[in-house]
Amino acid sequence: METIMMSQNSVLKLDTPVGGIAVDHPLATRIFARHDIDFCCGGGKPLAEVCDKLGLDAAAVLSEIRREVETTNEPERRWDECPLEDLIDHILDAYHRPLDEELPRLEAMARKVNHAHGEKDPERLAEILSVFVALKAELEAHMMKEERILFPMIRRGRGSMADETVSAMVHEHDSAGDALRRLRELTDDHRPPEGACT
């Protein structure tokens, strides 16, 4: 089993779950994004298993992670070691606010493409629009629950009372991951078709 000793005296192995790698080495998420490795919803799966399923060389991915961590001058922010208030603020600033702006823009673009080019590939374009609109609604509802229920509970020191809310939200994350995977399939890995307008 491939093992790599990291500079912070931690060890990465091919049987390490990808979610654990992301927590211990946040910069690894750049490599995961590059290879479409789901470290959130599929975070409990070992790196070797995930890479095998995606047709990737797991040892090479592990080496990429090591290089990224060791050659990047940015300090790795360990969100699992930060105060929860800081983590909440980061989630709001880095994810919720950008999504608040981008989701309506992306929906408008999807509707425009479906309207302008729907006759060329009606079933696929209609499904892309349908999956995206459902994903957008789910993400907006999810973020609203986080902002109005979960985050205020945590800020008031009542995070332990949120177990039921968190369980439901984990299921929502899984559902969103499924929708994103379906969009990737429908769009041929987000590549425009031959002759697409630009």
C-alpha positions in Angstrom: 0.0 0.0 0.0 1.4 3.4 -1.1 2.3 5.6 1.9 3.6 9.2 1.8 5.0 11.0 4.8 3.9 14.6 4.7 5.9 17.5 6.0 3.7 18.0 9.0 4.5 14.5 10.2 1.2 13.2 9.0 1.0 10.1 6.8 -1.2 9.8 3.7 -2.1 6.3 2.6 -4.2 5.0 -0.3 -6.7 3.6 2.2 -7.1 7.1 3.8 -10.7 8.3 3.2 -10.7 11.3 0.8 -12.8 13.4 3.3 -10.1 12.8 5.9 -7.4 13.9 3.5 -9.4 17.1 2.7 -9.7 17.8 6.4 -6.0 17.1 7.2 -4.7 18.8 4.1 -7.2 21.4 2.7 -4.9 22.1 -0.2 -5.6 18.6 -1.4 -9.0 19.7 -2.4 -7.4 21.5 -5.4 -6.1 18.1 -6.6 -9.5 16.5 -5.9 -11.3 19.2 -8.0 -8.8 18.7 -10.8 -9.7 15.0 -10.9 -13.4 15.3 -10.1 -12.9 13.5 -6.8 -15.9 14.0 -4.5 -14.4 14.6 -1.0 -17.7 15.8 0.5 -20.6 13.5 -0.2 -18.2 10.6 -1.0 -15.7 11.6 1.6 -15.9 8.3 3.5 -14.4 6.3 0.7 -10.7 5.5 0.6 -8.6 7.3 -2.0 -7.6 4.0 -3.8 -11.2 3.0 -4.2 -12.3 6.4 -5.5 -9.4 6.6 -7.9 -10.0 3.1 -9.2 -13.6 3.9 -9.9 -12.6 7.1 -11.8 -9.8 5.3 -13.7 -7.0 7.3 -12.0 -3.6 6.2 -10.7 -4.1 6.6 -7.0 -0.4 6.7 -6.3 0.0 9.5 -8.8 -2.9 11.4 -7.2 -1.2 10.9 -3.8 2.0 12.3 -5.1 0.2 15.3 -6.6 -1.3 16.0 -3.2 2.1 15.8 -1.5 3.6 18.2 -4.1 0.7 20.7 -3.7 1.0 20.7 0.1 4.8 20.9 0.2 5.2 23.5 -2.6 2.4 25.9 -1.8 3.4 28.9 0.3 -0.1 29.4 1.6 -0.7 28.1 5.1 -3.3 25.4 5.3 -6.2 26.6 7.3 -7.5 23.8 9.5 -11.2 24.5 9.7 -11.6 21.5 12.1 -9.4 23.4 14.6 -10.9 26.9 14.2 -13.7 28.3 16.3 -17.1 27.4 14.8 -17.9 31.1 14.4 -15.0 31.5 12.0 -16.0 28.4 10.0 -19.6 29.7 9.7 -18.3 33.1 8.5 -16.1 31.3 6.0 -18.9 29.2 4.7 -21.1 32.2 4.3 -18.5 34.4 2.6 -16.8 31.7 0.4 -19.8 29.7 -0.6 -23.3 31.1 0.2 -22.7 34.7 -1.0 -21.2 33.6 -4.4 -23.9 31.0 -4.9 -26.6 33.6 -4.1 -25.2 35.6 -7.1 -24.3 32.7 -9.5 -27.3 30.4 -9.2 -29.8 32.9 -10.8 -27.3 33.8 -13.5 -26.7 30.1 -14.3 -30.4 29.4 -14.4 -30.9 32.3 -16.8 -28.1 30.9 -19.0 -29.5 27.4 -18.9 -33.0 28.7 -19.9 -31.5 30.8 -22.7 -29.5 27.8 -24.2 -32.6 25.5 -23.9 -34.7 28.1 -25.7 -32.2 29.0 -28.4 -30.9 25.5 -29.1 -33.6 23.1 -27.7 -34.5 21.8 -31.2 -30.9 20.5 -31.7 -31.0 18.2 -28.7 -34.4 18.6 -27.0 -34.2 15.7 -24.5 -30.8 16.4 -23.2 -31.1 20.2 -23.0 -34.5 19.9 -21.3 -33.0 17.5 -18.8 -30.0 19.8 -18.1 -32.4 22.6 -17.4 -34.7 20.4 -15.2 -31.8 19.0 -13.2 -30.2 22.4 -12.7 -33.5 24.1 -11.7 -34.1 21.3 -9.1 -30.5 21.6 -7.9 -30.8 25.4 -7.6 -34.0 25.1 -5.5 -32.5 22.5 -3.3 -29.3 24.5 -2.7 -31.3 27.7 -2.0 -33.5 25.8 0.6 -30.4 24.1 2.1 -28.5 27.4 2.5 -31.6 29.1 4.0 -31.9 26.3 6.6 -28.2 26.7 7.4 -28.5 30.4 7.7 -31.8 30.6 9.6 -31.7 27.4 11.8 -28.3 25.6 12.0 -25.8 28.5 12.1 -27.8 30.5 14.7 -28.1 27.3 16.9 -24.3 26.8 16.7 -23.6 30.5 17.4 -25.8 30.3 20.5 -23.9 27.3 21.7 -26.7 24.9 21.0 -25.1 22.9 18.1 -25.5 19.6 20.0 -29.3 20.1 19.7 -29.0 20.2 15.9 -28.4 16.5 15.3 -31.7 15.9 13.5 -31.2 19.0 11.4 -27.7 18.0 10.5 -28.8 14.5 9.5 -31.3 15.9 7.1 -28.8 18.3 5.7 -26.2 15.5 5.1 -28.9 13.8 2.9 -29.4 17.0 1.0 -25.6 17.2 0.4 -25.8 13.7 -1.1 -28.7 14.6 -3.3 -26.9 17.7 -4.5 -23.8 15.6 -5.3 -26.0 13.3 -7.4 -27.4 16.2 -9.3 -23.9 17.6 -10.0 -22.8 14.2 -11.2 -25.8 14.0 -13.5 -25.1 17.5 -14.9 -21.5 16.5 -15.6 -22.8 13.4 -17.5 -25.3 15.4 -19.5 -22.8 18.0 -20.5 -20.0 15.6 -21.4 -17.9 16.8 -18.5 -19.0 20.4 -19.0 -17.7 20.6 -22.6 -19.7 22.5 -25.2 -20.9 20.4 -28.1 -19.5 20.7 -31.6 -20.7 24.0 -33.2 -21.8 25.6 -29.9 -22.0 29.4 -30.0 -19.5 31.2 -27.8 
